[in-house]
Amino acid sequence: MKFLVDRCAGSRLAAWLRQAGHDVVEARERYPDPGDQALLAWAVSEDRIVVTIDTDFGDLVFANSLSHCGLVRLPDVPAAQRIALMERVLTVYPHELEVKSIITNNDSRRAHSYIKNGLNVN
């Protein structure tokens, strides 16, 4: 899978995704910080899933109806825990990621998957 890892999600997570065989770019590799809307547009232009801990991406997608190629929002927890949660997302929700769903995790125990129109697909 192709991912764009936001600065806040961390380099350790990006490195882990690369080790797992994914095509990964990090926001910090290309721009100082263009803002969430520009990151979302960049991800769309390269057909990448955004990985972030930033809740603003949900507003951009749902409230502003911006296009996306998928979104994984993880909680602001230590990197090792974030990696474990991402591993769970990849294991439990591969199909949802392939069809450009939004996966959000509100706590450290469980991931929830939603498609763009808000329908819960769990």
Buried (B, 14 or more C-beta within 10 A) or exposed (E): BBBBBBBEBBEBBBBBBBEEEBEBBBBBEEEEEEEBEEBBBBBBEEEBBBBBBBEEBBEBBBEEEBEBBBBBBBBEBEBEEBBBBBEBBBEBBEEBBEEBBBBBBEEEEEBBBBBBEEEEBE
